[in-house]
Amino acid sequence: MPDNLIIDFDSTFISLESLDEFILNNISNSANSSELRAKIEKITNQGMEGIIDFNFSVNERLKYLCANRDSIKSFSKILKKNITNSFLSNKQFIIENSHKILIISGGFIEMIAPVVKDYNIKKDQIYANEFMFNKNGMIKTISKKTLSYKHSTKVHLVKSLNLKGLTHIIGDGMTDCEVWRKGYADEFYAFTENIRREVVVRCSRQAINCLDDYIKIIS
């Protein structure tokens, strides 16, 4: 087991892209929901594959969001039902090594924290965006105070953490791969259980189909 294990959240720890599903969950009665889903998924994939800036991708998707604090609480229950299968089956492994795990995501702490809490991963081990709310409790924008926002990319964020010892990163996107390519992780494992992004697999040294594969590698 490395000294630090960085795990992505969307399409890695969970099987969904949380922001995409959160937006769609709040417009489910819209006649154009299928068209909107296609548009949002395109923006997401362009960000994950490095075609467009990831933070730009997040902000573009937020334009479609109309939700409040209560919406987040309800949606967290949905996310808990969509934890990736191999993470569910290896829950004890994650709990036992939780003190070495960091969740670094382009998603939002408010949605991530309730999910990983059951795996003994604390809020201060999560590096992600945070929502800003208006006086009525409606989501307004992204907080500019988080490390995710200030450092704009996972590469810059991980660099700022100045992690000591052996560091591995598991994720499905180019943002994860770049951390390794820039030298801020010793190994990157392209995670393909939920989605296989060929551009990410090609840039990695090793792809894993599930968390079980990773556990075998480090055992």
N, C-alpha and C positions, 0 to 999 in steps of 0.2 A: 504493500500500500504506500503510495507517495505521501509526502508531507502535506501536500495540498492537492485536492481534487476539485477542479472547477467543473460544474455541471450547468449546462444550458437548461432553460425551463421549457419553453414552447417547443413542441414536437420532439422533445427529449424526455424530460421528467414527466411531462404530460403528453398525450397523443394529439392535442389540438394546438392551434395558434390562438392563444387566449384572447388577445385584443380583437382579432378578426371575429371570433365566435361571440365575444361580448357585444360588439357592435351589431352583429346580425341577430343576436338574441333580443336586442331592443328594437329591432325593426321587423320582427318576424311576420307581422301582419301586412307588411308592405307588398303591393302588387309587383314591385320591381326587385324583390329580395334576391332572386336568382341572378339578375343582371348585376346587382350591387355586390353579391358574393364574388362573382367573376372579376369585377373591378378591384375589389379589396384583395383578393388572392393574388392578382397580378402584381399589385403594389408590394405585397408581402414577399413574394418570390423574387422580385427584382432587388429588394433590400437584402434578402438572405443570400442571394447569389452574387452580390457585390456589383450589380448593374447600376443601382442608384445608392446614394448615401442612406444608411440604415435609419438614422434619426429623421431624415426627410421622409422616409417611408412611414415611420411612426406618426409623424405630424400630419401627413396626408390622410392616413386612416382615421385619425382623431376627428377630422372634419365631419365625418359621418356619424359621430357618436352623440347620443342624447340620453344621458343616464345620470343617476345620483348614487349616494352612499348605499341606500337600500338595494339598489340594483346590483352593486358589487357584492354585497352579502349573499344575495340570492344566487348570483352567478358562481360564487366560490363553491357552493354545494355541487354545482354541475361539474366544475373542474375536478373536484375530489372523486367523481365517478369516472373520470377520464385520465387517471394516472396510467402511465405506460405499463403494460403487462409485466415486463421484466423488472420494473421498479417495484411493483406490487409484490411479486414473488420473492424479491430480494430485500424486502423491507428491513429485516433484521441486520443484514450486512450494512445497510445505509445508517441505521441507528447506531450500530457499534462503531462506525467510522465517522459519525456526524461531526465530530469536533475538527475533522480535517477537510470538511466539505464547504465549498462556497458556491452559492447560486448566483451566477452572473447572467443577466438577461436584459433584453431590450423591452421586456414586458413591464408590468407594474407591481410594486411591492404589495399593494392592497389586495391583489388577487393571488400573488405567489405565497405570501406568509401563511395564510390559513391552510394551504395545501401541504407545505413542507413541515409545518409545525408538528404533525403527527409522526414525522421521521426524526424528531429531535433536532431539527435545523432551526436555529434562532433567527430572529429578524436582523440582528447585526451581522449575520453571515450571508445576507442577501444584498446584492448590489443590482439595483434596477431603477426604473423610473418611478416617480410618484405623481399622483394626480393633484391638481389644484382645484378647489371647489369655490363656487360663488356663495353668497350669503344664504341662498336657498338650498344649499347642499348639492347643487348640480355640478357635474364635472365641467370644468372650464378649459383647462389646458394642462401642460406638464410643468411640474415644479422645476425651477432652474437651480435649486439648491443641492440636488443629489449629485453624487459623483458620476453617475451615468450621464447626466446632462452636461455637467462641467467638462468631462473628458471626451464626450461625444462618441467615442468608439471603445470597444472592449479592449483593444490593444492599449490605448492610453490609460484606461481604467486599471487594467491589470498591472501595467508598468508602475502606476502611482501607488499600488499596494505594497510594492517592494517585497514580494513573497520570498521567504527563505526556504531552501531545501528543494527536493524534487517536486515538480509540479506537472500534473497531467490535466488535460482539458477534454471534455466529452461534449459534443454538440453536433447539430445538423447543418450549421450555416457557415458561410465564408467568414463571418465575423468571429467565429470560434477558431477557425483554421488560421486566421491572420495572427492571432495571439501566439501560436506556435511558430509560424513562419517568421515573425519578427523577433523571436528568441525569448519570449516571456513565459513559455511553457516548454518542458522537456519533451513531452509527447502530446500529440493530438489524435483523438480517435473519432473518426466520422461516424456518427450514430445514424443507422438506417432503419431501425425497427418501425418507425412511423412514416418516414418519408426518405427517399433516396435521392439526394441532389447530386447528380453526376459530376458537376463542376467542383463540388466539395470533396467527393470521394477521390477524384483525380488529383486534387492538391494535397491529399493526406498521405501519410505513410501507411496507415492501416485503417480499414473500416471495420466496424463491429455491428452485428445484426441486432444485438440486445445487450443488456447489462451483464448477463451470464458470460458472454464472450470476454468482456473486460475483466471480470473476476478471475477467469481462467488464466488470462495473460499475466496478471499480477500475483497469482498464487504460487 
